[in-house]
Amino acid sequence: MKTAYELAMERLAKTEPTVKITEEQKKQLAELDSLYAAKIAERELLVKSQAALAMESGDSAALEQLEKQLVSDRKSLQAERDEKKEEVRQVK
């Protein structure tokens, strides 16, 4: 007797068959993850150093703006990474 999970996975496989990715694609996806993790870390370091300066000067408005900027930058880099990863997955 199959579990509900197994039945759901069978239905999903019928509507959206799993896509096999090649070793080359896996390598490219890993490289993209690594590249964008580095970009995000670099951006975080830059903004955190600027935030430290803002804290020292007591500029809470600048600190808040920097935090918003960091969140925005992280989201845009993650979106860019996801787009490129999807392009790699679509190549056959």
KOLVORO-903411 format. One record per atom (N, C-alpha, C): atom name; x, y, z. Coordinates in pm, 1 decimal. Last residue first. Layout:
REM KOLVORO-903411
<r name="CA" c1="X" c2="Y" c3="Z"/>
...
***
This chain:
REM KOLVORO-903411
<r name="N" c1="1988.5" c2="2226.7" c3="-2303.8"/>
<r name="CA" c1="1984.5" c2="2079.6" c3="-2316.8"/>
<r name="C" c1="2092.9" c2="2032.1" c3="-2408.5"/>
<r name="N" c1="1918.1" c2="2473.5" c3="-2070.2"/>
<r name="CA" c1="2005.4" c2="2430.0" c3="-2178.7"/>
<r name="C" c1="2006.2" c2="2278.7" c3="-2183.8"/>
<r name="N" c1="1778.6" c2="2514.6" c3="-1838.3"/>
<r name="CA" c1="1701.7" c2="2507.0" c3="-1962.0"/>
<r name="C" c1="1786.4" c2="2459.4" c3="-2079.8"/>
<r name="N" c1="1969.7" c2="2542.1" c3="-1638.4"/>
<r name="CA" c1="1882.5" c2="2424.4" c3="-1634.8"/>
<r name="C" c1="1808.3" c2="2404.9" c3="-1767.2"/>
<r name="N" c1="2076.5" c2="2790.4" c3="-1704.8"/>
<r name="CA" c1="2161.8" c2="2671.4" c3="-1713.3"/>
<r name="C" c1="2075.7" c2="2546.0" c3="-1717.7"/>
<r name="N" c1="1856.5" c2="2951.1" c3="-1647.0"/>
<r name="CA" c1="1909.5" c2="2945.5" c3="-1784.7"/>
<r name="C" c1="1995.5" c2="2821.5" c3="-1803.5"/>
<r name="N" c1="1843.4" c2="2914.4" c3="-1371.9"/>
<r name="CA" c1="1733.9" c2="2864.1" c3="-1454.9"/>
<r name="C" c1="1776.7" c2="2855.6" c3="-1601.0"/>
<r name="N" c1="2072.7" c2="3047.2" c3="-1297.1"/>
<r name="CA" c1="2063.0" c2="2903.1" c3="-1272.1"/>
<r name="C" c1="1952.1" c2="2841.5" c3="-1357.0"/>
<r name="N" c1="2003.2" c2="3306.6" c3="-1364.6"/>
<r name="CA" c1="2113.5" c2="3241.9" c3="-1436.1"/>
<r name="C" c1="2110.4" c2="3091.1" c3="-1415.8"/>
<r name="N" c1="1795.9" c2="3346.9" c3="-1180.1"/>
<r name="CA" c1="1770.8" c2="3358.6" c3="-1324.3"/>
<r name="C" c1="1878.9" c2="3285.6" c3="-1403.4"/>
<r name="N" c1="1932.0" c2="3321.2" c3="-937.1"/>
<r name="CA" c1="1827.6" c2="3225.9" c3="-971.6"/>
<r name="C" c1="1793.7" c2="3228.8" c3="-1120.0"/>
<r name="N" c1="2102.8" c2="3545.3" c3="-949.0"/>
<r name="CA" c1="2158.3" c2="3410.2" c3="-943.5"/>
<r name="C" c1="2054.6" c2="3307.1" c3="-987.0"/>
<r name="N" c1="1909.6" c2="3749.3" c3="-940.9"/>
<r name="CA" c1="1998.5" c2="3738.3" c3="-1056.4"/>
<r name="C" c1="2059.0" c2="3598.0" c3="-1064.0"/>
<r name="N" c1="1805.8" c2="3701.3" c3="-686.2"/>
<r name="CA" c1="1718.2" c2="3691.6" c3="-803.3"/>
<r name="C" c1="1801.1" c2="3674.2" c3="-930.5"/>
<r name="N" c1="2031.5" c2="3754.0" c3="-531.5"/>
<r name="CA" c1="1972.0" c2="3620.8" c3="-529.0"/>
<r name="C" c1="1880.7" c2="3599.2" c3="-649.3"/>
<r name="N" c1="2068.3" c2="4024.9" c3="-589.2"/>
<r name="CA" c1="2172.0" c2="3927.6" c3="-625.8"/>
<r name="C" c1="2117.6" c2="3785.4" c3="-626.6"/>
<r name="N" c1="1830.9" c2="4127.8" c3="-481.7"/>
<r name="CA" c1="1857.2" c2="4143.0" c3="-625.1"/>
<r name="C" c1="1965.9" c2="4045.3" c3="-671.2"/>
<r name="N" c1="1857.2" c2="4062.0" c3="-208.0"/>
<r name="CA" c1="1745.1" c2="4009.2" c3="-287.0"/>
<r name="C" c1="1773.5" c2="4017.4" c3="-436.6"/>
<r name="N" c1="2088.0" c2="4209.2" c3="-142.9"/>
<r name="CA" c1="2087.3" c2="4063.1" c3="-127.9"/>
<r name="C" c1="1975.9" c2="4000.9" c3="-212.1"/>
<r name="N" c1="1999.7" c2="4470.8" c3="-186.7"/>
<r name="CA" c1="2110.7" c2="4416.1" c3="-265.9"/>
<r name="C" c1="2111.7" c2="4263.9" c3="-261.0"/>
<r name="N" c1="1797.8" c2="4487.7" c3="10.5"/>
<r name="CA" c1="1765.8" c2="4504.6" c3="-131.4"/>
<r name="C" c1="1873.9" c2="4443.5" c3="-220.3"/>
<r name="N" c1="1949.1" c2="4456.9" c3="242.4"/>
<r name="CA" c1="1839.9" c2="4363.8" c3="213.3"/>
<r name="C" c1="1805.7" c2="4368.2" c3="64.8"/>
<r name="N" c1="2117.1" c2="4681.1" c3="215.6"/>
<r name="CA" c1="2173.4" c2="4546.8" c3="220.7"/>
<r name="C" c1="2067.9" c2="4441.8" c3="186.7"/>
<r name="N" c1="1933.6" c2="4890.6" c3="228.1"/>
<r name="CA" c1="2013.0" c2="4871.7" c3="106.6"/>
<r name="C" c1="2070.0" c2="4730.5" c3="102.0"/>
<r name="N" c1="1847.0" c2="4866.1" c3="489.4"/>
<r name="CA" c1="1750.9" c2="4847.5" c3="379.9"/>
<r name="C" c1="1824.7" c2="4819.4" c3="248.8"/>
<r name="N" c1="2086.9" c2="4927.9" c3="616.2"/>
<r name="CA" c1="2025.4" c2="4797.4" c3="638.2"/>
<r name="C" c1="1924.9" c2="4766.4" c3="527.5"/>
<r name="N" c1="2122.2" c2="5192.6" c3="531.9"/>
<r name="CA" c1="2220.2" c2="5090.5" c3="493.6"/>
<r name="C" c1="2163.5" c2="4950.3" c3="510.7"/>
<r name="N" c1="1906.3" c2="5315.5" c3="660.6"/>
<r name="CA" c1="1913.5" c2="5315.2" c3="513.6"/>
<r name="C" c1="2010.1" c2="5207.7" c3="464.3"/>
<r name="N" c1="1984.0" c2="5285.6" c3="926.4"/>
<r name="CA" c1="1861.0" c2="5222.2" c3="878.6"/>
<r name="C" c1="1860.9" c2="5211.3" c3="726.4"/>
<r name="N" c1="2213.2" c2="5446.9" c3="921.1"/>
<r name="CA" c1="2222.3" c2="5305.7" c3="957.5"/>
<r name="C" c1="2101.0" c2="5228.2" c3="907.1"/>
<r name="N" c1="2107.7" c2="5693.7" c3="865.6"/>
<r name="CA" c1="2198.5" c2="5633.1" c3="768.6"/>
<r name="C" c1="2211.9" c2="5484.5" c3="794.8"/>
<r name="N" c1="1961.3" c2="5729.6" c3="1101.4"/>
<r name="CA" c1="1891.5" c2="5730.1" c3="972.2"/>
<r name="C" c1="1977.8" c2="5663.6" c3="865.3"/>
<r name="N" c1="2154.1" c2="5737.8" c3="1300.8"/>
<r name="CA" c1="2062.8" c2="5623.6" c3="1296.0"/>
<r name="C" c1="1987.3" c2="5615.5" c3="1163.4"/>
<r name="N" c1="2452.1" c2="5832.2" c3="1351.3"/>
<r name="CA" c1="2355.7" c2="5859.7" c3="1244.1"/>
<r name="C" c1="2263.6" c2="5738.4" c3="1226.5"/>
<r name="N" c1="2670.6" c2="5818.4" c3="1517.9"/>
<r name="CA" c1="2537.3" c2="5832.3" c3="1576.6"/>
<r name="C" c1="2428.9" c2="5861.3" c3="1475.8"/>
<r name="N" c1="2921.4" c2="5764.3" c3="1436.0"/>
<r name="CA" c1="2880.6" c2="5904.2" c3="1425.4"/>
<r name="C" c1="2741.1" c2="5928.2" c3="1483.0"/>
<r name="N" c1="2918.6" c2="5491.3" c3="1476.5"/>
<r name="CA" c1="3014.9" c2="5573.7" c3="1548.9"/>
<r name="C" c1="2975.3" c2="5720.7" c3="1548.3"/>
<r name="N" c1="2726.6" c2="5413.9" c3="1292.6"/>
<r name="CA" c1="2701.7" c2="5394.9" c3="1435.7"/>
<r name="C" c1="2794.0" c2="5482.7" c3="1519.0"/>
<r name="N" c1="2856.4" c2="5469.5" c3="1054.2"/>
<r name="CA" c1="2732.9" c2="5541.5" c3="1085.6"/>
<r name="C" c1="2699.8" c2="5529.7" c3="1233.7"/>
<r name="N" c1="3064.3" c2="5285.8" c3="1068.2"/>
<r name="CA" c1="3095.1" c2="5429.2" c3="1066.0"/>
<r name="C" c1="2972.7" c2="5512.8" c3="1103.4"/>
<r name="N" c1="2913.0" c2="5053.6" c3="1053.3"/>
<r name="CA" c1="2994.9" c2="5077.7" c3="1172.3"/>
<r name="C" c1="3032.0" c2="5226.2" c3="1181.1"/>
<r name="N" c1="2810.4" c2="5076.6" c3="798.2"/>
<r name="CA" c1="2718.7" c2="5082.0" c3="912.0"/>
<r name="C" c1="2795.4" c2="5110.2" c3="1040.7"/>
<r name="N" c1="3036.2" c2="5036.9" c3="645.4"/>
<r name="CA" c1="2970.9" c2="5167.3" c3="639.2"/>
<r name="C" c1="2875.8" c2="5185.8" c3="757.9"/>
<r name="N" c1="3076.2" c2="4771.0" c3="711.1"/>
<r name="CA" c1="3179.9" c2="4868.7" c3="745.6"/>
<r name="C" c1="3122.7" c2="5009.6" c3="742.5"/>
<r name="N" c1="2842.2" c2="4661.5" c3="607.0"/>
<r name="CA" c1="2865.6" c2="4655.3" c3="751.7"/>
<r name="C" c1="2975.4" c2="4752.2" c3="794.8"/>
<r name="N" c1="2878.2" c2="4703.1" c3="334.5"/>
<r name="CA" c1="2769.6" c2="4774.0" c3="402.8"/>
<r name="C" c1="2790.9" c2="4772.5" c3="554.2"/>
<r name="N" c1="3100.9" c2="4534.8" c3="289.4"/>
<r name="CA" c1="3105.0" c2="4677.2" c3="255.7"/>
<r name="C" c1="2999.8" c2="4754.4" c3="334.9"/>
<r name="N" c1="3002.3" c2="4284.4" c3="369.6"/>
<r name="CA" c1="3118.9" c2="4343.6" c3="435.0"/>
<r name="C" c1="3126.1" c2="4493.9" c3="411.2"/>
<r name="N" c1="2791.4" c2="4249.3" c3="186.9"/>
<r name="CA" c1="2764.1" c2="4257.4" c3="330.4"/>
<r name="C" c1="2880.2" c2="4322.0" c3="405.3"/>
<r name="N" c1="2933.5" c2="4230.9" c3="-53.1"/>
<r name="CA" c1="2840.7" c2="4342.9" c3="-33.1"/>
<r name="C" c1="2810.7" c2="4362.1" c3="115.4"/>
<r name="N" c1="3068.8" c2="3992.4" c3="-8.4"/>
<r name="CA" c1="3143.7" c2="4115.1" c3="-34.2"/>
<r name="C" c1="3056.2" c2="4237.5" c3="-6.4"/>
<r name="N" c1="2852.8" c2="3815.9" c3="13.3"/>
<r name="CA" c1="2942.0" c2="3836.7" c3="127.4"/>
<r name="C" c1="3021.6" c2="3965.8" c3="112.2"/>
<r name="N" c1="2753.1" c2="3834.0" c3="-247.2"/>
<r name="CA" c1="2669.3" c2="3873.7" c3="-134.2"/>
<r name="C" c1="2756.2" c2="3902.4" c3="-11.7"/>
<r name="N" c1="2968.8" c2="3732.2" c3="-392.2"/>
<r name="CA" c1="2921.5" c2="3868.0" c3="-418.5"/>
<r name="C" c1="2838.7" c2="3920.0" c3="-301.4"/>
<r name="N" c1="2982.1" c2="3472.0" c3="-285.7"/>
<r name="CA" c1="3095.2" c2="3563.9" c3="-268.6"/>
<r name="C" c1="3051.5" c2="3708.4" c3="-290.6"/>
<r name="N" c1="2742.1" c2="3373.5" c3="-374.9"/>
<r name="CA" c1="2767.1" c2="3375.7" c3="-230.3"/>
<r name="C" c1="2881.4" c2="3471.9" c3="-200.6"/>
<r name="N" c1="2787.1" c2="3387.7" c3="-648.5"/>
<r name="CA" c1="2691.2" c2="3480.0" c3="-588.8"/>
<r name="C" c1="2700.5" c2="3481.9" c3="-436.8"/>
<r name="N" c1="2984.7" c2="3185.6" c3="-678.7"/>
<r name="CA" c1="3007.6" c2="3322.4" c3="-724.5"/>
<r name="C" c1="2914.8" c2="3420.3" c3="-654.1"/>
<r name="N" c1="2851.4" c2="2957.8" c3="-579.3"/>
<r name="CA" c1="2974.6" c2="3005.4" c3="-517.7"/>
<r name="C" c1="3000.3" c2="3152.0" c3="-553.2"/>
<r name="N" c1="2638.6" c2="2932.8" c3="-757.9"/>
<r name="CA" c1="2614.3" c2="2946.1" c3="-614.1"/>
<r name="C" c1="2735.2" c2="3006.7" c3="-544.9"/>
<r name="N" c1="2783.4" c2="2901.5" c3="-997.1"/>
<r name="CA" c1="2696.9" c2="3018.4" c3="-979.1"/>
<r name="C" c1="2667.2" c2="3041.4" c3="-831.1"/>
<r name="N" c1="2905.2" c2="2656.2" c3="-944.8"/>
<r name="CA" c1="2988.4" c2="2775.0" c3="-966.7"/>
<r name="C" c1="2906.6" c2="2903.4" c3="-947.4"/>
<r name="N" c1="2680.6" c2="2492.1" c3="-933.7"/>
<r name="CA" c1="2763.3" c2="2507.4" c3="-814.1"/>
<r name="C" c1="2852.3" c2="2631.6" c3="-825.3"/>
<r name="N" c1="2598.6" c2="2512.8" c3="-1199.3"/>
<r name="CA" c1="2510.3" c2="2558.5" c3="-1092.1"/>
<r name="C" c1="2588.5" c2="2581.7" c3="-963.4"/>
<r name="N" c1="2815.7" c2="2394.8" c3="-1329.9"/>
<r name="CA" c1="2783.9" c2="2535.0" c3="-1355.9"/>
<r name="C" c1="2694.7" c2="2592.0" c3="-1246.1"/>
<r name="N" c1="2790.4" c2="2132.6" c3="-1230.7"/>
<r name="CA" c1="2912.8" c2="2208.5" c3="-1206.1"/>
<r name="C" c1="2886.7" c2="2358.2" c3="-1223.6"/>
<r name="N" c1="2545.6" c2="2062.2" c3="-1335.6"/>
<r name="CA" c1="2564.1" c2="2063.1" c3="-1189.7"/>
<r name="C" c1="2685.6" c2="2146.9" c3="-1152.0"/>
<r name="N" c1="2610.0" c2="2071.3" c3="-1606.3"/>
<r name="CA" c1="2513.0" c2="2166.2" c3="-1552.8"/>
<r name="C" c1="2525.6" c2="2175.7" c3="-1400.7"/>
<r name="N" c1="2787.8" c2="1855.9" c3="-1614.7"/>
<r name="CA" c1="2834.2" c2="1989.6" c3="-1651.3"/>
<r name="C" c1="2739.7" c2="2096.2" c3="-1596.5"/>
<r name="N" c1="2619.1" c2="1646.6" c3="-1552.4"/>
<r name="CA" c1="2727.2" c2="1679.7" c3="-1459.3"/>
<r name="C" c1="2781.3" c2="1819.6" c3="-1487.3"/>
<r name="N" c1="2278.3" c2="1742.2" c3="-1632.6"/>
<r name="CA" c1="2405.9" c2="1676.5" c3="-1658.0"/>
<r name="C" c1="2508.1" c2="1716.8" c3="-1551.7"/>
<r name="N" c1="1959.7" c2="1673.1" c3="-1496.5"/>
<r name="CA" c1="2063.7" c2="1768.0" c3="-1532.9"/>
<r name="C" c1="2196.4" c2="1693.7" c3="-1542.7"/>
<r name="N" c1="1635.1" c2="1582.0" c3="-1578.3"/>
<r name="CA" c1="1769.0" c2="1535.0" c3="-1544.0"/>
<r name="C" c1="1869.3" c2="1641.3" c3="-1586.6"/>
<r name="N" c1="1334.1" c2="1673.2" c3="-1444.8"/>
<r name="CA" c1="1433.1" c2="1705.8" c3="-1546.4"/>
<r name="C" c1="1568.8" c2="1658.7" c3="-1497.3"/>
<r name="N" c1="1032.6" c2="1498.4" c3="-1395.2"/>
<r name="CA" c1="1158.2" c2="1550.0" c3="-1341.9"/>
<r name="C" c1="1258.1" c2="1568.0" c3="-1455.3"/>
<r name="N" c1="721.6" c2="1611.9" c3="-1532.9"/>
<r name="CA" c1="829.1" c2="1512.5" c3="-1522.3"/>
<r name="C" c1="958.3" c2="1575.4" c3="-1472.4"/>
<r name="N" c1="443.8" c2="1709.4" c3="-1418.8"/>
<r name="CA" c1="571.6" c2="1777.2" c3="-1439.2"/>
<r name="C" c1="684.1" c2="1675.9" c3="-1424.1"/>
<r name="N" c1="239.3" c2="1519.5" c3="-1419.6"/>
<r name="CA" c1="212.0" c2="1654.8" c3="-1468.3"/>
<r name="C" c1="340.1" c2="1731.4" c3="-1499.6"/>
<r name="N" c1="363.5" c2="1286.2" c3="-1325.6"/>
<r name="CA" c1="283.1" c2="1281.6" c3="-1448.5"/>
<r name="C" c1="262.2" c2="1421.2" c3="-1505.8"/>
<r name="N" c1="480.9" c2="1366.4" c3="-1092.2"/>
<r name="CA" c1="567.4" c2="1319.4" c3="-1200.3"/>
<r name="C" c1="491.7" c2="1312.5" c3="-1332.8"/>
<r name="N" c1="253.8" c2="1417.4" c3="-936.6"/>
<r name="CA" c1="341.2" c2="1527.0" c3="-975.5"/>
<r name="C" c1="429.3" c2="1487.3" c3="-1093.2"/>
<r name="N" c1="160.7" c2="1158.8" c3="-897.8"/>
<r name="CA" c1="77.1" c2="1255.6" c3="-970.2"/>
<r name="C" c1="162.1" c2="1372.3" c3="-1019.9"/>
<r name="N" c1="377.1" c2="1056.2" c3="-748.4"/>
<r name="CA" c1="341.3" c2="996.5" c3="-877.8"/>
<r name="C" c1="257.3" c2="1092.2" c3="-960.8"/>
<r name="N" c1="362.2" c2="1216.1" c3="-520.9"/>
<r name="CA" c1="480.5" c2="1223.9" c3="-605.4"/>
<r name="C" c1="453.6" c2="1162.2" c3="-742.8"/>
<r name="N" c1="117.0" c2="1130.4" c3="-415.4"/>
<r name="CA" c1="132.1" c2="1269.1" c3="-458.7"/>
<r name="C" c1="251.3" c2="1284.5" c3="-551.3"/>
<r name="N" c1="184.6" c2="867.0" c3="-350.5"/>
<r name="CA" c1="80.0" c2="893.1" c3="-449.4"/>
<r name="C" c1="90.7" c2="1035.5" c3="-503.9"/>
<r name="N" c1="378.4" c2="913.8" c3="-154.4"/>
<r name="CA" c1="414.4" c2="841.6" c3="-277.5"/>
<r name="C" c1="312.1" c2="865.8" c3="-387.1"/>
<r name="N" c1="217.3" c2="1043.1" c3="40.5"/>
<r name="CA" c1="333.3" c2="1110.3" c3="-19.2"/>
<r name="C" c1="370.6" c2="1044.8" c3="-151.9"/>
<r name="N" c1="42.5" c2="848.1" c3="115.6"/>
<r name="CA" c1="-10.9" c2="966.3" c3="48.9"/>
<r name="C" c1="101.4" c2="1042.4" c3="-21.2"/>
<r name="N" c1="188.5" c2="526.9" c3="39.6"/>
<r name="CA" c1="155.4" c2="637.3" c3="128.5"/>
<r name="C" c1="101.3" c2="753.3" c3="46.5"/>
<r name="N" c1="58.4" c2="218.8" c3="-86.6"/>
<r name="CA" c1="139.6" c2="339.4" c3="-100.7"/>
<r name="C" c1="92.6" c2="446.8" c3="-3.3"/>
<r name="N" c1="84.3" c2="-117.1" c3="0.0"/>
<r name="CA" c1="0.0" c2="0.0" c3="0.0"/>
<r name="C" c1="89.8" c2="124.8" c3="0.0"/>
***
